[in-house]
Amino acid sequence: MNSLTLEQAADVTPVTLLTDTEAQIDMRRLRAYRLQRLREQIIKHDLAAVVLFSPLSIRYASGARGCALFSTHIVSGYLFVPAQGPVILFDHESGQRRGAQLETIDECSPAIPLSYMFGGLRMDEWMTRWAKEMADLVDQYGGGNRRLGIERAGTRTPAAFDGLNIEVADAMDVIEAARNIKSPEEILCMNHAIAVAETGMWRMREALKPGMSEIELWSLLWQANIEHGGDWIECRLLSAGDRTNPWLQEASGRLIRPGELVAFDTDLIGPFGYSADISRTYLCATKPTPYQKELYQRAYDEIHHNFELMQPGMTFKEITEKSFRQPDQFIPTRYPVVAHGIGMSDEWPAILYPQDYPEAGYDGVLERGMTLCVESYVGEDGGCEGVKLEQQILITDNGYKLLTRFPFEDDFLSRTHE
């Protein structure tokens, strides 16, 4: 696919099937951009290298993919990325075979067993061997820098490096900062994931009828994601009727009844590992009541008000201070964030509501190339219904650009809308 600007990429839903007549996403350029972003941050944080364990981070840095969900709780491989020098994938034999096909990976080696499942009572021994191996790589490629960033460093890690003259740092700052600014190719991948999510959302909307269970409806989103090459869905956030308030209840076997709201959040990790994080609220079988319309309109107004704050150069604190204000009865059940970063999953930043900012918030600045999800949940404290809406956007030089295309529910809205 010819080189695109961020703004142009935001308007394109890419072709990803095998074809010789349509431009494809340039995956080599995608991988080169991400690795370069990571290396820039390694240098900026004055590190010799980082060791990555999260399957999302490994895929971001190299494109390597394998047993991702398994690897979130049992370490099966890790990636050594120096500021300068070879990128080395440590994995089992099949992972090495896959990694060897990627131009971003220079070497592949067997992984030392660093999970209790495989290490058992020998964990201290394996950790000591692993630390020595990493220290040797820093000696070889660090250029005299002895600072090593390690992702998900467990409690055994500092002791394992005793006597090795290595200063251990947290690699989280590095990988989050790298992932923050997207390339046009990343936007194309994200748009494809969103298209997959919206396919599942439409199937859900069309299939919704009285007598379905929440989990039966939710399964349609999973089906669309898997059949189009997606990876997984991070949460199970779909609820109906009285279970829409409070929010964050998981899909269950509860039957959906006529006249009930059905709210959900996709949290979908789609093809190429990129996330589509969209929320909508449907109505089962009837017309909305005045109260349901009020809830929906308030949520709609909130995200559209907050869209206008999503401008390059705006600080997180400014957005918090100028964010939409709901009446007091809706504040206790508010969503945790006004907006959050999105990429290969939910990521930095989290922009909070005014009630939460002084204690838990932090500042920062919106930049061109950031992608965000703007959220609203509206339900009265102690009420029995609520509405969840969420849209995914790209920050450009001229403000925000909407990536989500799924419509809102006309029956709920009392004025002209997008």
C-alpha positions as CSV (number, residue, x, y, z in Angstrom):
1,M,0.0,0.0,0.0
2,N,1.4,3.4,-1.0
3,S,2.5,5.7,1.8
4,L,-0.4,7.4,3.5
5,T,-0.7,10.2,6.0
6,L,-2.4,9.5,9.4
7,E,-5.5,11.4,8.1
8,Q,-5.7,9.4,4.9
9,A,-5.3,6.2,6.8
10,A,-8.1,7.1,9.1
11,D,-10.5,7.0,6.2
12,V,-9.4,3.6,4.8
13,T,-10.7,0.2,5.7
14,P,-7.9,-1.9,4.2
15,V,-8.2,-5.0,2.0
16,T,-6.6,-7.9,3.8
17,L,-7.6,-10.9,1.8
18,L,-5.2,-12.5,-0.7
19,T,-5.5,-10.5,-3.9
20,D,-3.2,-9.2,-6.6
21,T,-5.3,-6.1,-7.5
22,E,-5.6,-4.2,-4.2
23,A,-2.9,-2.6,-2.1
24,Q,-2.2,-4.4,1.2
25,I,-1.0,-3.1,4.5
26,D,2.8,-2.8,4.4
27,M,3.6,-5.0,7.4
28,R,7.4,-4.6,7.1
29,R,7.0,-0.9,7.3
30,L,4.6,-1.4,10.3
31,R,7.1,-3.5,12.1
32,A,10.1,-1.3,11.3
33,Y,8.2,1.8,12.7
34,R,7.3,0.0,15.9
35,L,10.8,-1.3,16.5
36,Q,12.3,2.1,15.8
37,R,9.8,3.8,18.2
38,L,10.8,1.3,20.9
39,R,14.5,1.9,20.4
40,E,14.1,5.6,20.5
41,Q,12.5,5.2,23.9
42,I,15.2,2.8,25.1
43,I,17.7,5.5,24.3
44,K,15.6,8.3,25.8
45,H,15.3,6.4,29.1
46,D,19.1,5.8,29.1
47,L,18.8,2.0,29.0
48,A,21.2,-0.5,27.3
49,A,18.3,-2.7,26.4
50,V,14.9,-4.0,27.5
51,V,13.6,-7.5,28.0
52,L,9.9,-7.9,27.1
53,F,7.6,-10.6,28.5
54,S,4.1,-9.5,27.6
55,P,2.9,-11.1,24.4
56,L,1.5,-7.7,23.4
57,S,4.9,-6.0,23.9
58,I,6.7,-8.8,22.1
59,R,4.3,-8.5,19.1
60,Y,4.6,-4.7,19.1
61,A,8.4,-4.8,19.1
62,S,8.9,-7.7,16.6
63,G,5.6,-8.9,15.1
64,A,6.1,-12.3,16.8
65,R,2.9,-14.0,17.8
66,G,2.1,-17.3,19.5
67,C,0.0,-18.6,22.4
68,A,-0.6,-15.0,23.5
69,L,-3.3,-15.7,26.1
70,F,-1.3,-18.6,27.5
71,S,1.8,-16.3,27.7
72,T,-0.1,-13.8,29.9
73,H,0.1,-16.2,32.8
74,I,2.8,-18.7,32.0
75,V,6.1,-17.3,30.6
76,S,6.9,-19.2,27.4
77,G,9.3,-16.7,25.8
78,Y,10.8,-13.3,26.0
79,L,12.5,-10.7,23.7
80,F,15.8,-8.9,24.2
81,V,15.8,-5.5,22.4
82,P,19.0,-3.5,22.7
83,A,19.3,0.2,21.8
84,Q,21.8,-1.0,19.2
85,G,22.5,-4.6,18.2
86,P,20.5,-7.7,17.4
87,V,17.0,-8.3,18.5
88,I,16.9,-11.8,20.1
89,L,13.8,-13.9,20.6
90,F,14.0,-16.6,23.3
91,D,11.2,-19.1,22.9
92,H,10.4,-22.8,22.5
93,E,11.2,-24.5,19.2
94,S,8.0,-23.7,17.3
95,G,8.2,-20.1,18.5
96,Q,11.8,-19.9,17.2
97,R,10.7,-21.2,13.8
98,R,8.0,-18.5,13.6
99,G,10.3,-15.8,14.8
100,A,13.1,-16.7,12.3
101,Q,10.7,-15.7,9.5
102,L,10.5,-12.1,10.7
103,E,13.0,-9.4,9.5
104,T,12.8,-7.7,12.9
105,I,14.3,-10.7,14.7
106,D,18.0,-11.2,14.3
107,E,18.6,-14.3,16.4
108,C,16.4,-17.0,18.1
109,S,17.4,-19.0,21.1
110,P,15.8,-21.5,23.6
111,A,14.0,-19.8,26.5
112,I,15.0,-20.5,30.0
113,P,11.9,-21.8,32.0
114,L,10.8,-18.8,34.0
115,S,7.3,-19.9,35.1
116,Y,6.6,-22.0,38.1
117,M,4.9,-24.6,36.0
118,F,8.2,-25.4,34.2
119,G,10.6,-24.2,36.8
120,G,9.1,-25.5,40.0
121,L,11.5,-25.7,42.9
122,R,14.3,-24.8,40.5
123,M,13.0,-21.3,39.9
124,D,15.9,-19.6,41.8
125,E,18.4,-21.6,39.7
126,W,16.7,-20.7,36.4
127,M,16.4,-17.1,37.4
128,T,20.1,-16.9,38.2
129,R,21.0,-18.5,34.8
130,W,18.6,-16.1,33.0
131,A,20.0,-13.0,34.7
132,K,23.6,-14.1,33.8
133,E,22.5,-14.6,30.2
134,M,20.9,-11.1,30.1
135,A,23.9,-9.5,31.7
136,D,26.2,-11.1,29.2
137,L,24.1,-9.6,26.4
138,V,24.3,-6.2,28.0
139,D,28.1,-6.6,28.2
140,Q,28.1,-7.5,24.5
141,Y,25.7,-4.9,23.1
142,G,25.3,-2.2,25.8
143,G,28.2,0.0,24.9
144,G,29.1,0.3,28.5
145,N,25.6,1.2,29.7
146,R,24.6,-1.2,32.5
147,R,20.9,-0.2,32.8
148,L,18.5,-3.0,31.7
149,G,14.7,-2.4,31.5
150,I,12.7,-5.5,32.4
151,E,9.0,-5.9,31.8
152,R,7.0,-7.7,34.6
153,A,10.0,-8.0,36.8
154,G,9.0,-10.4,39.6
155,T,10.3,-10.4,43.1
156,R,13.1,-12.8,42.3
157,T,14.5,-10.5,39.6
158,P,16.6,-8.1,41.8
159,A,18.3,-10.9,43.7
160,A,19.0,-12.8,40.5
161,F,21.1,-9.8,39.3
162,D,23.2,-9.5,42.5
163,G,26.8,-9.3,41.7
164,L,26.3,-8.8,38.0
165,N,26.7,-5.0,38.0
166,I,23.4,-4.5,36.3
167,E,20.9,-1.7,37.3
168,V,17.4,-3.1,36.8
169,A,14.7,-0.6,35.6
170,D,11.0,-1.0,34.8
171,A,10.5,-1.3,31.1
172,M,6.8,-0.3,31.4
173,D,7.6,3.4,30.8
174,V,9.5,2.5,27.7
175,I,7.0,0.3,26.0
176,E,4.0,2.5,26.8
177,A,5.8,5.6,25.5
178,A,6.7,3.8,22.3
179,R,3.2,2.5,21.7
180,N,1.7,6.0,22.2
181,I,2.1,7.5,18.7
182,K,0.7,5.4,15.9
183,S,1.9,5.1,12.3
184,P,-0.5,5.1,9.3
185,E,-0.1,1.4,9.0
186,E,-1.2,1.0,12.6
187,I,-4.3,3.0,11.9
188,L,-5.1,0.7,9.0
189,C,-4.8,-2.3,11.2
190,M,-7.0,-0.6,13.8
191,N,-9.6,0.2,11.2
192,H,-9.7,-3.4,10.1
193,A,-10.2,-4.5,13.7
194,I,-13.0,-1.9,14.1
195,A,-14.7,-3.2,10.9
196,V,-14.6,-6.7,12.3
197,A,-16.1,-5.5,15.6
198,E,-18.8,-3.5,13.8
199,T,-19.7,-6.7,11.9
200,G,-20.3,-8.5,15.1
201,M,-22.2,-5.5,16.6
202,W,-24.5,-5.5,13.6
203,R,-25.2,-9.2,13.9
204,M,-26.0,-8.6,17.6
205,R,-28.3,-5.8,16.8
206,E,-30.2,-7.8,14.2
207,A,-30.4,-10.9,16.3
208,L,-31.5,-9.3,19.5
209,K,-35.0,-10.6,20.6
210,P,-36.8,-11.5,23.8
211,G,-35.7,-14.8,25.3
212,M,-32.1,-14.6,24.2
213,S,-29.6,-14.9,27.0
214,E,-26.9,-12.2,27.5
215,I,-24.1,-14.7,26.7
216,E,-25.9,-16.0,23.6
217,L,-26.0,-12.5,22.2
218,W,-22.4,-11.9,23.3
219,S,-21.2,-15.0,21.4
220,L,-22.1,-13.3,18.1
221,L,-19.3,-10.8,18.6
222,W,-16.8,-13.5,19.4
223,Q,-17.9,-15.4,16.3
224,A,-17.3,-12.4,14.1
225,N,-13.9,-11.8,15.6
226,I,-12.6,-15.3,15.3
227,E,-13.9,-16.0,11.8
228,H,-12.2,-12.8,10.6
229,G,-8.8,-13.7,12.1
230,G,-9.1,-11.8,15.4
231,D,-7.4,-12.9,18.6
232,W,-9.7,-12.5,21.6
233,I,-12.0,-10.3,23.6
234,E,-10.6,-9.0,26.8
235,C,-13.8,-8.6,28.9
236,R,-17.4,-10.0,28.9
237,L,-19.2,-6.7,29.3
238,L,-22.7,-7.2,28.1
239,S,-25.7,-6.8,30.4
240,A,-29.5,-6.3,30.1
241,G,-32.3,-4.6,32.0
242,D,-31.6,-4.1,35.7
243,R,-28.0,-5.5,35.2
244,T,-27.1,-2.4,33.1
245,N,-26.9,-0.5,36.4
246,P,-24.3,-0.4,37.8
247,W,-22.0,-0.9,34.9
248,L,-19.1,-3.5,34.5
249,Q,-21.3,-6.6,35.0
250,E,-20.3,-9.6,32.9
251,A,-22.5,-11.4,30.4
252,S,-24.5,-14.1,32.1
253,G,-27.3,-16.6,31.4
254,R,-29.9,-14.0,32.2
255,L,-32.8,-13.9,29.7
256,I,-33.4,-10.6,27.9
257,R,-37.0,-9.3,28.1
258,P,-39.0,-7.0,25.9
259,G,-38.4,-3.3,26.6
260,E,-35.0,-3.8,28.2
261,L,-31.8,-1.9,27.4
262,V,-28.9,-4.1,26.4
263,A,-25.5,-2.4,26.8
264,F,-22.0,-3.8,25.9
265,D,-18.4,-2.9,25.4
266,T,-16.5,-4.8,22.7
267,D,-12.9,-4.8,24.2
268,L,-12.0,-6.7,21.1
269,I,-8.4,-7.6,20.1
270,G,-8.8,-8.1,16.4
271,P,-6.7,-9.1,13.4
272,F,-3.1,-8.0,13.5
273,G,-3.4,-7.6,17.3
274,Y,-5.1,-4.2,17.3
275,S,-8.0,-3.3,19.5
276,A,-11.5,-2.1,18.7
277,D,-13.0,-0.7,21.9
278,I,-16.6,0.4,21.2
279,S,-19.7,0.6,23.3
280,R,-23.3,0.8,22.4
281,T,-26.7,0.3,24.0
282,Y,-29.6,-1.4,22.2
283,L,-33.3,-1.8,23.1
284,C,-35.1,-5.1,22.9
285,A,-38.3,-5.3,20.8
286,T,-40.0,-2.0,21.8
287,K,-39.8,1.8,21.6
288,P,-37.7,3.5,24.3
289,T,-39.4,5.1,27.3
290,P,-38.9,8.8,28.0
291,Y,-36.5,7.8,30.8
292,Q,-34.4,5.5,28.6
293,K,-34.2,8.3,26.0
294,E,-33.0,10.7,28.7
295,L,-30.2,8.3,29.7
296,Y,-29.1,7.7,26.2
297,Q,-29.2,11.4,25.2
298,R,-27.1,12.3,28.3
299,A,-24.5,9.7,27.3
300,Y,-24.5,10.9,23.7
301,D,-24.1,14.5,24.7
302,E,-21.3,13.7,27.0
303,I,-19.1,11.9,24.5
304,H,-19.8,14.6,21.8
305,H,-19.0,17.4,24.2
306,N,-15.7,15.7,25.1
307,F,-14.8,15.0,21.5
308,E,-14.3,18.7,21.0
309,L,-11.7,18.7,23.8
310,M,-9.6,16.1,22.0
311,Q,-7.2,18.6,20.3
312,P,-3.5,18.3,19.9
313,G,-1.8,20.3,22.6
314,M,-4.6,19.9,25.1
315,T,-3.4,18.7,28.5
316,F,-5.1,15.9,30.3
317,K,-5.8,18.2,33.2
318,E,-7.5,20.7,30.8
319,I,-9.7,18.0,29.4
320,T,-10.6,16.9,32.9
321,E,-11.5,20.4,34.0
322,K,-13.6,21.1,30.8
323,S,-15.2,17.7,30.5
324,F,-19.0,17.2,30.4
325,R,-20.8,17.5,33.7
326,Q,-23.7,15.2,34.5
327,P,-26.2,16.0,37.3
328,D,-25.3,14.8,40.8
329,Q,-27.4,11.6,40.7
330,F,-25.3,10.2,37.9
331,I,-21.9,11.0,39.4
332,P,-21.5,8.0,41.8
333,T,-21.9,5.5,39.0
334,R,-19.7,7.3,36.5
335,Y,-17.4,5.5,34.2
336,P,-13.7,5.2,35.5
337,V,-12.4,7.5,32.8
338,V,-13.4,10.3,30.4
339,A,-11.1,8.8,27.8
340,H,-8.2,6.4,27.5
341,G,-5.5,5.4,25.1
342,I,-6.0,2.5,22.7
343,G,-3.7,0.5,20.5
344,M,-3.0,-3.2,20.8
345,S,-5.1,-3.0,24.0
346,D,-6.2,-0.3,26.4
347,E,-3.1,1.8,27.1
348,W,-1.8,5.1,28.5
349,P,-3.2,7.6,29.1
350,A,-6.2,7.5,31.4
351,I,-7.9,10.8,31.6
352,L,-10.1,11.0,34.7
353,Y,-13.2,12.9,35.8
354,P,-12.8,15.9,38.0
355,Q,-13.9,14.0,41.1
356,D,-11.1,11.6,40.7
357,Y,-8.3,13.8,39.3
358,P,-6.8,15.4,42.4
359,E,-6.1,12.0,44.1
360,A,-5.5,9.6,41.2
361,G,-4.9,11.7,38.0
362,Y,-1.8,12.7,36.2
363,D,-1.1,15.3,33.5
364,G,0.2,14.9,29.9
365,V,-0.5,16.3,26.5
366,L,-2.4,15.0,23.5
367,E,-0.3,14.6,20.4
368,R,-0.8,13.9,16.7
369,G,-0.9,10.2,16.2
370,M,-2.4,9.3,19.5
371,T,-5.6,7.1,19.4
372,L,-8.2,7.3,22.2
373,C,-11.5,6.0,23.3
374,V,-14.0,8.5,24.6
375,E,-16.5,7.0,27.1
376,S,-19.7,7.6,28.9
377,Y,-21.8,5.6,31.2
378,V,-25.0,7.2,32.5
379,G,-27.1,5.5,35.2
380,E,-28.6,6.9,38.4
381,D,-27.1,5.9,41.7
382,G,-29.5,3.2,42.9
383,G,-31.3,3.1,39.5
384,C,-32.2,0.0,37.5
385,E,-31.1,1.1,34.0
386,G,-28.0,2.6,32.4
387,V,-26.6,3.5,29.0
388,K,-23.0,2.9,27.9
389,L,-21.5,4.6,24.8
390,E,-17.9,4.8,23.5
391,Q,-16.2,5.9,20.4
392,Q,-12.6,5.4,19.0
393,I,-10.8,8.4,17.6
394,L,-7.4,9.5,16.2
395,I,-5.7,12.8,17.1
396,T,-4.6,14.8,14.0
397,D,-3.1,18.2,13.5
398,N,-6.6,19.5,13.0
399,G,-8.3,17.9,16.0
400,Y,-9.9,14.5,16.3
401,K,-10.9,12.1,13.5
402,L,-13.6,9.5,14.2
403,L,-12.6,5.9,13.5
404,T,-15.8,4.3,14.6
405,R,-18.6,4.2,12.1
406,F,-21.3,2.2,13.8
407,P,-24.5,4.3,14.1
408,F,-26.3,5.4,17.2
409,E,-29.9,4.6,17.9
410,D,-32.1,7.2,16.2
411,D,-35.1,6.3,18.4
412,F,-33.3,7.5,21.5
413,L,-32.1,10.9,20.2
414,S,-34.2,14.0,20.2
415,R,-32.0,16.2,17.9
416,T,-29.9,16.0,14.8
417,H,-26.7,14.0,15.3
418,E,-23.8,12.4,13.5
